[in-house]
C-alpha cells in the first residue's frame, strides 16, 4: 500500500487486509509491553492544518507503539500561519526525511495533491480533508462493527447483510462519506437519515437508501446506528429550526434507544454534542461503542502505518517467529 487517501477506491481485499492486520495489532495491545520494533528508524509526521484531539493522538500513539519517530506539526503557530504554501511545507518535510505524512486539511483533495505532486516521496495517510473523506475513521468503525458481530471469529469476514443507519449531518460529514463507500464494499446495507437540508445534493449516486424520519429507520431494525456530530462550525445558514427541534426529531434519546433491537449497537465518531444528536443515556449505555472506537482506532492506524512503511516484510508482522524472537 503506497498511500491511504480514501475508502472509495479500496477494494474488498485491501479493506479486509487492513482490518485483519489491525486484529494482529490489537492482540499486541493487551500485552504488558505494547511497543513493537516494527517501524524503528522510520519518521512519521502528523501534519494537521485543522484542530484535532482524538485523531492526532491516536495516530501519534499508533506510530510510537510501532517504534517510529513522531513529529507533530500544527499549522497554528507555524510558518503556515505566515502564508507558507502546502508545497513549501511538503518540501521541508522531504528535506527532514519524513517516511510517512499523516495529513488533516480543510481543503478537500489536499492529501491527494500531496501524494501525487512529486513534492514528497513519503507515504501519505488522509486524516480528514474538508468534507471529502476520513478513511481511517471508517476503517475503525468497520473494525468495531465486525468485532461486535463476530467476536473473536472476525478475521477474513466482511459485513454482508449488516444494516447500518448513519444519522445526522451527512452534508458536512467526511466520516459519513468514507463509511458509505467502505460499508458498501464490505457488503453492508446503509441507510442515511437526516433533515432534507443536511443531505448532499449528489447523494443519488451513492449506494444508500435515504430517509428523513429516524423512527422509520429504527423500525427497519438496524444492527448499528451511527450518530454524527452536528458540525455547527461548518454551517453558514440555518439548516434546522432550533437545536431543541433537531434533538426531538433526529436525536437518539432514551425512547429511541429502547426501540432499537436488543443487539443493536450505538456508534459516534466523536466529539459528541450530548443532548443534541445523542442523549447521555444513549452515549453511556452498554450498547454504546464510543470508547471501543477510540481504542480500536489505535490498532487500525497501527495497521495503516505498518502497511505503508513495512508491509512487504512479512517477518515484521506481530506474531511471526522471527519477530517474536526479537521481541523476547
C-alpha positions in Angstrom: 0.0 0.0 0.0 1.6 3.3 -1.1 -1.0 5.8 0.3 -4.3 5.7 2.1 -6.3 8.6 0.7 -9.9 7.4 0.7 -12.2 4.4 1.0 -14.0 4.8 -2.3 -11.0 3.3 -4.1 -10.3 0.5 -1.6 -11.1 -3.0 -2.9 -12.8 -5.6 -0.6 -9.5 -7.5 -0.4 -7.5 -4.4 0.6 -10.1 -3.4 3.2 -10.1 -6.8 4.7 -6.3 -6.9 4.7 -6.2 -3.7 6.7 -8.8 -5.0 9.1 -7.0 -8.3 9.6 -3.7 -6.6 10.2 -5.5 -4.4 12.8 -6.6 -7.6 14.5 -2.9 -8.6 14.9 -2.1 -5.1 16.2 -4.9 -5.2 18.6 -3.7 -8.5 20.0 -0.3 -6.9 20.9 -2.1 -4.1 22.8 -3.3 -6.4 25.5 0.3 -7.4 26.4 2.2 -5.8 29.3 4.7 -4.4 26.8 2.7 -2.8 24.0 5.5 -1.5 21.9 6.7 -3.3 18.7 10.1 -2.6 17.0 8.5 -2.8 13.5 9.0 0.8 12.4 12.2 1.6 14.2 14.2 4.2 12.3 11.1 5.5 10.4 9.8 9.0 10.8 6.1 9.8 10.8 4.9 13.4 10.6 1.5 14.4 11.8 0.7 17.4 9.7 -2.5 18.9 11.0 -4.0 22.1 9.4 -7.2 21.7 11.4 -7.7 21.3 15.1 -7.9 17.7 16.3 -7.5 15.8 19.5 -8.7 12.2 19.0 -7.3 11.6 15.6 -3.9 13.2 16.1 -3.3 11.5 19.5 -4.5 8.2 18.0 -2.0 8.4 15.1 0.8 9.5 17.5 0.1 6.5 19.8 0.0 4.2 16.8 3.3 5.4 15.4 5.0 5.3 18.8 3.8 1.8 19.6 5.4 0.7 16.3 8.7 2.4 17.5 8.6 5.2 14.8 9.9 8.6 15.5 7.0 11.1 15.5 7.0 14.8 14.6 3.8 16.7 15.4 3.3 19.7 13.1 0.3 22.0 13.8 -0.5 24.8 11.3 -1.3 27.3 14.1 1.9 28.9 15.3 3.9 27.6 12.3 5.1 29.1 9.1 1.8 28.1 7.5 0.1 30.8 9.6 2.6 33.2 8.0 1.4 32.2 4.5 3.7 29.2 3.7 2.2 27.0 0.9 1.5 23.3 1.1 4.2 22.7 -1.4 6.9 24.6 0.7 5.7 22.7 3.8 5.9 19.4 2.0 9.4 20.1 0.6 10.5 21.0 4.2 9.3 17.6 5.4 11.0 15.9 2.5 14.3 17.5 3.5 13.8 16.3 7.0 13.4 12.7 5.8 9.8 12.0 6.6 8.8 8.4 5.7 5.1 8.9 6.2 2.9 12.0 6.5 -0.5 11.9 8.2 -2.4 15.0 7.0 -5.6 16.7 8.1 -6.6 19.6 5.9 -9.6 21.9 5.5 -9.4 21.6 1.7 -11.0 18.5 0.1 -8.3 16.8 -2.0 -5.2 18.2 -0.2 -3.9 14.7 0.8 -4.2 13.5 -2.8 -2.4 16.6 -4.0 0.4 15.9 -1.5 0.6 12.3 -2.6 0.7 12.9 -6.3 2.5 16.2 -6.6 6.0 14.8 -6.6 6.9 17.2 -3.7 7.5 14.4 -1.3 8.3 10.7 -1.5 6.7 9.7 1.8 3.6 7.6 2.1 0.5 9.8 2.7 -2.4 9.0 5.0 -5.5 11.1 4.9 -6.6 12.0 8.4 -9.6 14.0 7.1 -9.8 16.5 4.2 -12.6 19.1 4.1 -16.0 17.4 3.7 -14.4 14.7 1.5 -13.2 11.6 3.4 -11.7 10.3 6.6 -10.7 6.7 5.7 -9.2 5.5 9.0 -12.3 6.6 10.9 -14.4 4.4 8.5 -11.9 1.5 8.9 -12.0 1.7 12.7 -15.8 1.9 12.6 -16.0 -1.2 10.4 -13.5 -2.9 12.7 -15.7 -2.2 15.6 -18.9 -3.5 13.8 -17.1 -6.6 12.7 -15.9 -7.4 16.2 -19.3 -6.8 17.7 -20.8 -9.1 15.1 -18.3 -11.9 15.0 -16.4 -11.6 18.3 -13.1 -13.5 18.1 -14.0 -15.0 14.7 -13.7 -11.7 12.8 -10.7 -12.4 10.7 -11.3 -12.6 6.9 -15.0 -11.8 7.3 -17.0 -8.9 5.8 -20.2 -7.2 6.8 -22.6 -8.8 4.3 -26.2 -8.1 5.2 -25.3 -5.9 8.2 -27.8 -3.0 8.4 -26.3 0.4 9.3 -28.2 3.7 9.8 -26.0 6.8 9.6 -27.9 9.7 11.2 -27.4 13.4 11.3 -25.2 16.0 9.5 -24.4 14.0 6.3 -23.8 17.1 4.3 -20.7 18.2 6.2 -19.5 14.8 7.2 -16.4 13.2 5.7 -16.9 10.3 8.2 -20.3 9.6 6.5 -18.8 9.6 3.1 -15.9 7.3 4.0 -18.3 4.9 5.8 -20.8 4.8 2.9 -18.2 3.6 0.5 -16.3 1.2 2.8 -19.5 -0.4 4.2 -20.9 -0.9 0.7 -17.6 -2.5 -0.3 -17.9 -4.9 2.7 -21.4 -5.8 1.8 -23.4 -3.8 4.4 -26.8 -2.2 3.7 -26.6 1.6 4.5 -29.4 4.0 5.2 -28.8 7.7 5.6 -31.1 9.6 8.0 -31.2 13.4 8.1 -33.2 16.5 7.6 -33.5 17.2 3.9 -31.3 20.3 4.3 -28.4 18.1 5.6 -28.5 15.6 2.8 -25.9 16.2 0.0 -27.3 17.0 -3.5 -25.2 14.3 -5.2 -26.4 11.5 -2.9 -28.3 9.9 -5.7 -25.0 8.3 -6.9 -24.3 6.8 -3.5 -25.1 3.1 -2.7 -27.5 4.0 0.0 -31.2 4.5 0.9 -32.2 7.9 2.2 -35.0 8.5 4.7 -35.9 11.7 6.7 -37.5 10.0 9.7 -35.3 8.5 12.4 -38.2 6.4 13.8 -38.7 4.9 10.3 -35.1 3.9 10.2 -35.2 2.4 13.7 -38.4 0.4 12.7 -36.2 -1.2 10.0 -34.2 -2.8 12.8 -30.6 -1.6 12.1 -27.7 -3.6 13.5 -25.8 -0.4 14.1 -26.9 3.3 14.5 -24.1 5.8 13.8 -24.9 9.2 15.2 -23.0 12.1 13.6 -21.9 15.3 15.2 -23.8 18.4 14.1 -20.9 20.5 12.7 -22.1 23.9 13.7 -18.6 25.4 12.9 -19.1 24.5 9.2 -22.7 25.9 9.0 -23.2 29.3 7.5 -27.0 29.0 7.3 -30.0 27.7 9.3 -30.2 24.0 8.4 -32.9 23.3 11.0 -35.2 25.4 13.1 -33.6 25.0 16.6 -31.3 22.7 18.4 -34.2 21.5 20.5 -36.2 20.7 17.5 -33.3 18.8 15.9 -32.9 16.7 19.1 -36.6 15.9 19.2 -36.8 14.8 15.6 -33.3 13.4 14.8 -31.6 12.8 18.1 -31.1 9.4 19.7 -32.8 9.7 23.1 -33.9 7.2 25.7 -37.2 6.3 23.9 -35.5 5.6 20.6 -32.7 3.7 22.4 -35.3 1.4 23.9 -36.9 0.9 20.5 -33.8 -0.5 18.9 -33.3 -4.3 18.7 -31.6 -5.7 21.7 -28.4 -6.5 19.9 -28.1 -3.1 18.0 -25.1 -1.0 18.7 -24.8 2.8 19.0 -21.8 4.5 17.5 -20.4 8.0 17.3 -17.1 9.2 15.8 -16.8 12.0 18.5 -16.7 14.5 19.8 -20.3 14.2 20.9 -22.8 17.0 21.3 -24.6 15.4 24.3 -28.3 16.5 24.4 -28.3 17.4 20.7 -27.7 14.4 18.4 -27.3 11.9 21.3 -28.5 11.8 24.8 -26.3 10.9 27.8 -28.4 7.6 28.2 -27.5 6.5 24.7 -23.9 7.6 24.8 -23.2 5.8 28.1 -25.3 2.7 27.6 -23.8 -0.8 27.4 -24.6 -0.9 23.7 -22.5 2.2 23.0 -19.2 1.6 21.2 -17.8 5.1 21.6 -14.8 4.1 23.7 -14.3 0.9 21.8 -14.0 3.0 18.6 -11.3 5.1 20.3 -9.3 2.0 21.4 -9.8 0.3 18.0 -8.6 3.4 16.2 -5.1 2.9 17.5 -5.0 -0.7 16.2 -6.4 0.3 12.8 -3.9 3.2 12.5 -1.1 0.9 13.5 -2.2 -1.4 10.7 -2.3 1.5 8.2 1.2 2.8 9.1 2.6 -0.8 9.1 1.2 -1.5 5.6 2.5 1.9 4.3 6.0 1.5 5.7 6.8 -2.2 6.3 4.0 -4.2 4.6 6.3 -6.0 2.2 8.4 -7.5 5.0 6.3 -10.5 6.4 8.7 -11.2 9.2 7.9 -7.8 10.7 4.3 -8.9 11.4 3.4 -9.2 15.1 3.4 -12.9 16.0 5.8 -14.0 13.2 8.5 -16.3 14.7 11.4 -14.0 13.7 9.6 -11.0 15.2 8.6 -12.9 18.3 12.3 -13.9 18.8 13.4 -10.3 18.5 10.7 -9.1 20.9 12.0 -11.6 23.5 
